[in-house]
């Protein structure tokens, strides 16, 4: 009887333990510091890029456990636009020291931009303490690593949508270049096993919306008043 009672108690306990373990997760995603940027035509906006690490179910940081991130690479592409003159990428700026002290590269066209960064061999994990709890650039970015930024020049009225995703090896989503320091875990693709996580291969979308200049708002207001006055006279 006692054995049966203990067995009955053990089964729910094991189920709770298994359930807790099942909900443990580490997920990576490239993100920007805003989902939409507003600007007047011809003005510029600064878009900041981060690698976000989301922990749940009591999971521990893979980045912290493995001594930081050694290299990272991101790509931003124009996905769609409602403007006859879309916004354009005019500059890409890699993250710099002290977060990234090693070699870096950047490139851009009007519709595509790339950044790759690496840590200094003499201090390969310096940014773990610097960025994982938030940054000077974006203090709200808890558990995020700052990677760099883009300058985008606004086109005319309308919205231009961009996607942010990894730089994949050989152009295929079979592996990226964002790697941890000690075991070279590829944070761009899914990892199974003891240090399991969901990689950052899913694209993140953001947009640049062009808003009218203040003078344009005034003209719109005057036009509206004129129409209202006309309707009153007709009435």
PAZAPA-4460 file (N, C-alpha, C; in steps of 0.05 Angstrom, whole numbers, plus 32768, in hexadecimal, padded with zeros to 4 digits):
% residues 235
    n_x    n_y    n_z   ca_x   ca_y   ca_z    c_x    c_y    c_z   seq   type   mol
   8011   7FE8   8000   8000   8000   8000   8011   8019   8000     1      X     A
   8026   8019   8012   8038   8030   8013   8047   8034   7FF9     2      X     A
   804E   801D   7FEC   805C   801F   7FD2   804B   802C   7FBD     3      X     A
   8031   8024   7FBD   801F   802F   7FA9   801B   804D   7FAE     4      X     A
   801A   8056   7FC7   8016   8072   7FCE   802E   8082   7FC4     5      X     A
   8046   8077   7FCA   805F   8085   7FC1   8060   8088   7FA3     6      X     A
   8058   8072   7F96   8058   8072   7F78   8045   8087   7F6D     7      X     A
   802D   8089   7F7A   8019   809C   7F71   8023   80B9   7F75     8      X     A
   8032   80BD   7F8A   803D   80D8   7F8F   8054   80DE   7F7D     9      X     A
   8064   80CA   7F76   807B   80CE   7F65   8074   80D5   7F49    10      X     A
   805E   80CA   7F3E   8057   80CE   7F22   8050   80EB   7F1D    11      X     A
   803E   80F8   7F2E   8039   8115   7F29   8051   8126   7F2D    12      X     A
   8062   811F   7F40   807B   812F   7F44   808D   812E   7F2C    13      X     A
   808F   8116   7F20   80A0   8113   7F08   8093   8122   7EF1    14      X     A
   8078   8122   7EF0   806B   8131   7EDA   8070   814E   7EDC    15      X     A
   806F   8159   7EF5   8074   8175   7EF9   8091   817C   7EF1    16      X     A
   80A4   816B   7EF9   80C0   8170   7EF3   80C4   8170   7ED5    17      X     A
   80B8   815C   7EC7   80BB   8159   7EAA   80AE   8171   7E9D    18      X     A
   8097   817A   7EA8   8089   8191   7E9C   809A   81AA   7E9E    19      X     A
   80A7   81AE   7EB6   80B8   81C5   7EB9   80D0   81C5   7EA6    20      X     A
   80DB   81AD   7EA3   80F2   81AB   7E91   80E9   81B0   7E74    21      X     A
   80D1   81A7   7E6D   80C7   81AA   7E52   80C3   81C7   7E4B    22      X     A
   80BD   81D7   7E5F   80B8   81F4   7E5A   80D1   8204   7E5A    23      X     A
   80E8   81F8   7E63   8101   8207   7E62   8109   820C   7E46    24      X     A
   8112   8224   7E40   8119   822A   7E24   812C   8242   7E23    25      X     A
   813D   8241   7E0F   814F   8258   7E08   8149   825E   7DEA    26      X     A
   8142   8277   7DE5   813A   827F   7DCA   814A   8298   7DC2    27      X     A
   8155   8298   7DA9   8164   82AF   7D9F   8154   82BC   7D88    28      X     A
   8157   82D6   7D87   8149   82E6   7D72   8159   8300   7D6E    29      X     A
   815E   8307   7D54   8169   8321   7D4E   8152   8335   7D50    30      X     A
   8157   834C   7D5C   8142   8360   7D60   814E   837C   7D5C    31      X     A
   813C   838F   7D58   8144   83AB   7D57   8139   83BA   7D70    32      X     A
   8142   83D2   7D74   8139   83E0   7D8C   811D   83ED   7D89    33      X     A
   8111   83E9   7D72   80F5   83F2   7D6D   80EA   83E1   7D56    34      X     A
   80CF   83DF   7D56   80C3   83CF   7D40   80BC   83E1   7D28    35      X     A
   80B8   83FB   7D2D   80B3   840E   7D17   80C0   8429   7D1E    36      X     A
   80CC   8434   7D09   80DA   844E   7D0C   80CC   8462   7CFA    37      X     A
   80C5   8479   7D05   80B8   848E   7CF6   80CC   84A4   7CEF    38      X     A
   80CA   84AE   7CD6   80DC   84C4   7CCD   80D0   84D3   7CB7    39      X     A
   80D7   84EC   7CB4   80CF   84FC   7C9D   80DF   84F4   7C85    40      X     A
   80D4   84F9   7C6D   80E2   84F2   7C54   80FE   84FE   7C54    41      X     A
   8112   84ED   7C4E   812E   84F6   7C4C   813D   84F6   7C66    42      X     A
   812E   84F3   7C7D   813C   84F2   7C97   8147   84D6   7C9B    43      X     A
   8159   84D3   7CAF   8165   84B9   7CB4   815D   84AF   7CD0    44      X     A
   815C   8494   7CD2   8157   8487   7CEC   816E   8474   7CF1    45      X     A
   8174   8470   7D0B   8188   845D   7D14   817B   8444   7D1F    46      X     A
   8180   842E   7D12   8174   8414   7D1B   8189   8404   7D29    47      X     A
   8185   83FD   7D42   8198   83EE   7D51   8191   83D0   7D51    48      X     A
   81A6   83BF   7D4E   81A1   83A2   7D4C   81AB   8394   7D65    49      X     A
   819C   8380   7D6E   81A3   8371   7D86   819E   8353   7D81    50      X     A
   81AE   8342   7D8F   81A8   8326   7D91   819B   8322   7DAD    51      X     A
   8181   831A   7DAD   8172   8318   7DC5   8172   82FA   7DCE    52      X     A
   8178   82F6   7DE8   8176   82DB   7DF3   815F   82DA   7E07    53      X     A
   814B   82CA   7E01   8134   82C8   7E13   8134   82AD   7E22    54      X     A
   8133   82AF   7E3C   8135   8297   7E4D   8119   8292   7E5A    55      X     A
   8111   8279   7E5C   80F8   8272   7E6A   80FB   8258   7E78    56      X     A
   80E9   8253   7E8B   80E9   8239   7E99   8102   8234   7EA9    57      X     A
   810F   8249   7EB2   8128   8245   7EC2   8140   823F   7EB2    58      X     A
   813F   8243   7E98   8157   823E   7E87   816D   8252   7E8D    59      X     A
   8186   8249   7E89   819E   8259   7E8D   81A7   8264   7E72    60      X     A
   81B5   827B   7E73   81BF   8287   7E5B   81D5   8276   7E4E    61      X     A
   81D1   826F   7E35   81E6   8260   7E26   81FE   8272   7E21    62      X     A
   81F8   828C   7E1B   820E   829F   7E16   8220   82A2   7E2E    63      X     A
   8214   82A6   7E45   8224   82A9   7E5E   8233   8290   7E64    64      X     A
   8225   8279   7E61   8231   825F   7E68   8249   8259   7E56    65      X     A
   8248   8261   7E3D   825D   825A   7E2A   8271   8271   7E26    66      X     A
   8272   8284   7E38   8288   8298   7E37   8283   82AE   7E23    67      X     A
   826A   82B3   7E1C   8265   82CA   7E0A   8261   82C1   7DED    68      X     A
   825E   82D5   7DDC   825C   82D0   7DBF   8276   82D9   7DB2    69      X     A
   8280   82C7   7DA0   8299   82CD   7D94   8296   82DD   7D7A    70      X     A
   8283   82D6   7D69   827E   82E4   7D50   8260   82E7   7D4C    71      X     A
   8257   82FA   7D3D   823B   82FE   7D37   8238   830A   7D1B    72      X     A
   8222   8304   7D0E   821D   830F   7CF3   8200   8311   7CEE    73      X     A
   81F7   8329   7CE4   81DB   832E   7CDE   81D8   833B   7CC2    74      X     A
   81C0   8337   7CB7   81BA   8343   7C9D   819E   834F   7C9E    75      X     A
   819B   8367   7C92   8181   8374   7C91   817A   8378   7C74    76      X     A
   8161   8371   7C6C   8158   8373   7C51   813E   8382   7C4F    77      X     A
   813B   8392   7C3A   8121   839F   7C35   810E   8389   7C2B    78      X     A
   80F7   8387   7C39   80E3   8372   7C32   80CC   837C   7C21    79      X     A
   80C2   8394   7C28   80AB   839F   7C19   80A9   83BD   7C1E    80      X     A
   809A   83CB   7C0D   8097   83E8   7C10   807D   83F0   7C04    81      X     A
   8070   8405   7C10   8058   8411   7C04   805F   842C   7BF9    82      X     A
   8079   8434   7BF9   8081   844E   7BEF   808C   844C   7BD3    83      X     A
   8086   8460   7BC2   8091   8460   7BA7   80B0   8464   7BA8    84      X     A
   80B9   8472   7BBC   80D6   8474   7BC1   80DB   8469   7BDD    85      X     A
   80E3   844F   7BDF   80E7   8443   7BF9   80FE   844E   7C09    86      X     A
   80FE   8449   7C23   8115   8450   7C33   812C   843F   7C2B    87      X     A
   8145   8449   7C30   815D   843A   7C27   8171   8438   7C3E    88      X     A
   8180   8422   7C3E   8196   841E   7C51   81AE   842E   7C48    89      X     A
   81B7   8441   7C58   81CE   8451   7C50   81E8   844C   7C5E    90      X     A
   81E7   843D   7C75   81FF   8436   7C83   81FA   841F   7C97    91      X     A
   820F   840F   7C9C   820E   83FA   7CB0   8226   83FE   7CC2    92      X     A
   8222   83FD   7CDD   8237   8402   7CF0   8239   83EA   7D03    93      X     A
   8250   83DB   7D02   8253   83C4   7D14   8257   83CD   7D31    94      X     A
   8250   83BC   7D44   8256   83C2   7D60   8274   83C4   7D64    95      X     A
   827C   83D4   7D77   8298   83DA   7D7B   82A1   83D3   7D97    96      X     A
   82BA   83D8   7D9D   82C6   83D3   7DB7   82B7   83E4   7DCC    97      X     A
   82B3   83DA   7DE4   82BF   83C2   7DF0   82AF   83A8   7DEA    98      X     A
   8297   83AB   7DDE   8288   8393   7DD9   8294   8381   7DC4    99      X     A
   829D   838D   7DAF   82A9   837E   7D99   82C4   838B   7D92   100      X     A
   82DA   837E   7D99   82F4   8389   7D94   8303   837C   7D7D   101      X     A
   82F7   8368   7D71   8304   835A   7D5B   82FD   8365   7D40   102      X     A
   8303   8355   7D2B   82FD   835E   7D10   82DF   8361   7D0B   103      X     A
   82D7   8374   7CFA   82BB   8377   7CF3   82B9   837F   7CD6   104      X     A
   82A1   837B   7CCA   829D   8383   7CAF   8281   838E   7CAC   105      X     A
   827D   839D   7C97   8262   83A9   7C91   8260   83AD   7C73   106      X     A
   8247   83AD   7C6A   8242   83B2   7C4E   8224   83B9   7C4B   107      X     A
   821E   83C9   7C37   8202   83CF   7C32   81FD   83D8   7C16   108      X     A
   81E5   83D2   7C0C   81D9   83DE   7BF5   81C1   83ED   7BFE   109      X     A
   81B1   83F7   7BEC   8199   8406   7BF4   8185   83F4   7C02   110      X     A
   8186   83DA   7BFC   8171   83C7   7C06   817C   83B2   7C19   111      X     A
   8196   83AF   7C1B   81A1   8399   7C2C   81BA   83A3   7C3B   112      X     A
   81BC   839B   7C54   81D3   83A2   7C64   81DD   838A   7C74   113      X     A
   81F7   8389   7C78   8203   8373   7C88   8217   837D   7C9C   114      X     A
   8218   8370   7CB3   822C   8376   7CC7   8237   835B   7CD2   115      X     A
   8251   8359   7CD5   825D   8343   7CE4   8271   834E   7CF8   116      X     A
   8271   8343   7D10   8283   834C   7D25   8290   8335   7D33   117      X     A
   82A6   833A   7D40   82B4   8325   7D50   82C1   8332   7D68   118      X     A
   82C6   8322   7D7C   82D2   832C   7D95   82F1   832C   7D92   119      X     A
   82FE   833B   7DA3   831B   833C   7DA3   8326   8322   7DAE   120      X     A
   833A   8315   7DA2   8345   82FC   7DAC   8350   82FF   7DC9   121      X     A
   8357   8318   7DD0   8362   831C   7DEB   834D   831F   7E01   122      X     A
   8334   8324   7DF8   831E   8326   7E0C   8304   831D   7DFF   123      X     A
   8302   8302   7DFA   82EC   82F8   7DEA   82D1   82F9   7DF7   124      X     A
   82CF   82FE   7E11   82B4   82FE   7E1D   82AD   8318   7E2B   125      X     A
   82BA   832E   7E22   82B7   8347   7E31   829A   8351   7E32   126      X     A
   828B   834C   7E1D   8271   8359   7E1B   825B   834A   7E2B   127      X     A
   8261   8333   7E36   824C   8324   7E44   8242   8335   7E5B   128      X     A
   8254   8340   7E6B   824B   8351   7E81   8242   836C   7E77   129      X     A
   824C   8375   7E61   8246   838F   7E56   822A   8391   7E4B   130      X     A
   8222   837C   7E3C   8209   837E   7E2E   81F2   836B   7E37   131      X     A
   81F8   8356   7E44   81E3   8343   7E4A   81CE   834E   7E5D   132      X     A
   81D5   8362   7E6C   81C1   836E   7E7E   81B7   8389   7E74   133      X     A
   81BA   838F   7E5B   81B2   83A9   7E50   81CB   83B9   7E47   134      X     A
   81C7   83CD   7E37   81DD   83DC   7E2C   81D8   83FA   7E2F   135      X     A
   81ED   8409   7E2B   81EB   8426   7E2C   81D9   842F   7E14   136      X     A
   81DC   8421   7DFE   81CC   8428   7DE6   81AF   8422   7DEB   137      X     A
   81A9   840C   7DF7   818D   8404   7DFC   818B   83F6   7E17   138      X     A
   8188   8406   7E2D   8188   83FA   7E48   8172   83E6   7E4C   139      X     A
   815D   83E8   7E3C   8146   83D5   7E3F   814B   83BA   7E33   140      X     A
   8161   83B7   7E24   8166   839E   7E16   8173   8389   7E29   141      X     A
   8164   8380   7E3C   816E   836B   7E4F   8173   8352   7E3F   142      X     A
   8189   8344   7E47   8191   832B   7E39   8194   832F   7E1B   143      X     A
   81A0   8346   7E13   81A4   834B   7DF7   81C0   8354   7DF2   144      X     A
   81CB   834C   7DDB   81E6   8353   7DD3   81E4   8367   7DBC   145      X     A
   81F0   837F   7DC0   81EF   8393   7DAB   8202   838C   7D94   146      X     A
   81F8   838C   7D7B   8208   8383   7D64   8211   8399   7D52   147      X     A
   8202   83AF   7D51   8208   83C5   7D3F   81EF   83D4   7D37   148      X     A
   81F1   83E5   7D22   81DA   83F5   7D1B   81DA   83FB   7CFD   149      X     A
   81C4   8405   7CF3   81C1   840D   7CD7   81B6   8429   7CD6   150      X     A
   81BE   8438   7CC2   81B2   8452   7CBC   81A0   844E   7CA4   151      X     A
   8186   8455   7CA7   8173   8452   7C92   8167   846E   7C8B   152      X     A
   8168   8475   7C72   815E   848F   7C69   8141   848B   7C5F   153      X     A
   812F   849A   7C6A   8112   8497   7C64   810C   84A0   7C47   154      X     A
   80FB   8491   7C3A   80F2   8498   7C1F   80DB   84AC   7C1F   155      X     A
   80C7   84A7   7C0F   80B0   84B9   7C10   8099   84AC   7C20   156      X     A
   8081   84B7   7C1E   806B   84AE   7C2F   8067   8490   7C2B   157      X     A
   8064   8482   7C41   8060   8465   7C3F   8071   8457   7C54   158      X     A
   8070   843C   7C53   807F   842C   7C66   8091   8418   7C58   159      X     A
   80A9   8415   7C61   80BC   8401   7C56   80C2   83ED   7C6C   160      X     A
   80BE   83D4   7C66   80C2   83BE   7C7A   80DC   83AF   7C74   161      X     A
   80EA   83A9   7C8A   8104   839B   7C88   8103   8382   7C99   162      X     A
   8113   836E   7C91   8117   8356   7CA1   8134   8354   7CAB   163      X     A
   8137   834B   7CC3   8152   8348   7CD0   8156   832B   7CD5   164      X     A
   816C   8320   7CCC   8171   8303   7CCF   818F   82FD   7CD0   165      X     A
   8197   82E4   7CD5   81B4   82DE   7CD6   81C1   82E0   7CBA   166      X     A
   81DB   82E3   7CBA   81EB   82DE   7CA2   81F1   82C0   7CA2   167      X     A
   81E5   82B2   7C8F   81E8   8295   7C8E   8201   828E   7C7E   168      X     A
   820D   8278   7C86   8224   826D   7C76   821A   8263   7C5B   169      X     A
   8227   826B   7C46   8220   8263   7C2B   8204   826B   7C23   170      X     A
   81F8   827E   7C31   81DE   8288   7C2A   81C7   8276   7C31   171      X     A
   81CC   8260   7C3F   81B6   824E   7C46   81B3   824C   7C65   172      X     A
   819A   824A   7C6F   8196   8249   7C8C   819E   822F   7C99   173      X     A
   81B5   8226   7C94   81BF   820D   7CA0   81D4   8213   7CB5   174      X     A
   81DB   822C   7CB8   81EF   8234   7CCC   81F6   8252   7CC8   175      X     A
   81FB   825F   7CDF   8201   827C   7CDE   821D   8281   7CE8   176      X     A
   8223   829A   7CEE   823E   82A2   7CF7   823D   82AE   7D13   177      X     A
   8226   82AC   7D21   8224   82B5   7D3D   822A   829E   7D4F   178      X     A
   8242   829D   7D5A   824C   8286   7D69   8254   828E   7D85   179      X     A
   824F   827B   7D98   8259   8280   7DB4   8277   827B   7DB5   180      X     A
   8282   8283   7DCC   829F   8285   7DCE   82AE   826A   7DD2   181      X     A
   82A3   8258   7DE2   82B2   8240   7DE9   82AC   8228   7DD8   182      X     A
   8292   8222   7DD5   8289   820B   7DC6   827F   8211   7DAA   183      X     A
   8281   822A   7DA3   8278   8233   7D88   825C   822B   7D81   184      X     A
   824A   822E   7D95   822D   8229   7D8F   8224   823D   7D7B   185      X     A
   8216   8234   7D66   820B   8245   7D51   81F0   824F   7D5A   186      X     A
   81EE   8269   7D62   81D6   8274   7D6D   81C1   827B   7D58   187      X     A
   81C8   8277   7D3F   81B6   827C   7D29   81A4   8265   7D22   188      X     A
   81AB   824D   7D2A   819B   8235   7D24   8194   8226   7D3D   189      X     A
   8180   8215   7D3C   8177   8205   7D53   818D   81F2   7D5C   190      X     A
   818F   81EF   7D76   81A3   81DD   7D82   8194   81C9   7D94   191      X     A
   819A   81B0   7D92   818E   819C   7DA4   81A4   8190   7DB6   192      X     A
   819C   8182   7DCA   81AF   8176   7DDC   81AF   8184   7DF7   193      X     A
   81C5   8182   7E05   81C6   818D   7E20   81C1   81AB   7E21   194      X     A
   81CE   81BA   7E0F   81CB   81D7   7E0E   81B8   81DE   7DF6   195      X     A
   819F   81D5   7DF8   818C   81D9   7DE2   8182   81F6   7DE2   196      X     A
   817E   8200   7DC9   8172   821B   7DC6   8166   821D   7DAB   197      X     A
   8155   8232   7DA7   8149   8238   7D8E   8159   824F   7D81   198      X     A
   8164   824B   7D6A   8175   825F   7D5D   8166   8276   7D52   199      X     A
   8174   828B   7D49   8169   82A4   7D41   8164   82A6   7D23   200      X     A
   815E   828F   7D16   815B   828F   7CF9   8141   829C   7CF0   201      X     A
   812C   829D   7D02   8113   82AA   7CFA   8117   82C7   7CF6   202      X     A
   810F   82D3   7CE0   8114   82EF   7CDA   8103   8301   7CED   203      X     A
   810E   8318   7CF3   8100   832C   7D03   80FA   8344   7CF1   204      X     A
   80E1   834E   7CF2   80D9   8364   7CE1   80D7   837F   7CEF   205      X     A
   80E0   8394   7CE2   80DC   83AF   7CEB   80D6   83C1   7CD3   206      X     A
   80CD   83DA   7CD8   80C5   83EB   7CC2   80CE   8408   7CC6   207      X     A
   80CF   8417   7CB0   80D4   8434   7CB1   80BC   8441   7CA4   208      X     A
   80AE   8451   7CB3   8096   845F   7CA9   809B   847C   7CA5   209      X     A
   8096   8486   7C8D   809B   84A2   7C87   8082   84B3   7C8F   210      X     A
   8086   84C7   7C9F   8070   84D8   7CA8   8072   84F4   7C9B   211      X     A
   805B   8502   7C97   805C   851C   7C8B   806B   8530   7C9B   212      X     A
   8077   8544   7C8E   8084   855A   7C9D   806F   856B   7CAB   213      X     A
   8077   857A   7CC0   8064   858B   7CCF   8055   859E   7CBC   214      X     A
   8063   85A9   7CA8   8056   85BC   7C96   8040   85AE   7C86   215      X     A
   8044   8594   7C80   8030   8585   7C71   8017   8581   7C82   216      X     A
   801B   857D   7C9D   8004   857B   7CAF   7FF4   8595   7CAE   217      X     A
   8002   85AC   7CAE   7FF5   85C5   7CAD   7FE4   85C9   7C94   218      X     A
   7FEF   85C1   7C7D   7FE1   85C3   7C64   7FC8   85B1   7C64   219      X     A
   7FCC   8599   7C6F   7FB5   8586   7C71   7F9F   8592   7C82   220      X     A
   7FA7   859F   7C98   7F93   85AC   7CAA   7F85   85C3   7C9C   221      X     A
   7F94   85D3   7C8C   7F87   85E9   7C7E   7F74   85DF   7C69   222      X     A
   7F7C   85C9   7C5B   7F6A   85BE   7C46   7F51   85B3   7C53   223      X     A
   7F53   85A7   7C6A   7F3C   859C   7C78   7F29   85B3   7C80   224      X     A
   7F35   85C9   7C8A   7F25   85E0   7C92   7F16   85EC   7C7A   225      X     A
   7F24   85ED   7C63   7F18   85F8   7C4B   7F01   85E7   7C42   226      X     A
   7F04   85CD   7C42   7EEE   85BC   7C3B   7ED6   85BF   7C4D   227      X     A
   7EDC   85C2   7C67   7EC6   85C5   7C7B   7EB7   85DF   7C76   228      X     A
   7EC6   85F4   7C71   7EB9   860E   7C6C   7EA8   860D   7C52   229      X     A
   7EB2   85FF   7C3E   7EA3   85FD   7C25   7E89   85ED   7C29   230      X     A
   7E8A   85D8   7C39   7E72   85C8   7C3E   7E5E   85D8   7C4D   231      X     A
   7E67   85EA   7C5F   7E54   85FA   7C6E   7E46   860E   7C5C   232      X     A
   7E56   861B   7C49   7E4A   862E   7C36   7E35   8620   7C25   233      X     A
   7E3C   8608   7C1B   7E29   85F9   7C0A   7E10   85F3   7C19   234      X     A
   7E13   85EB   7C33   7DFC   85E5   7C43   7DEA   85FD   7C47   235      X     A
***
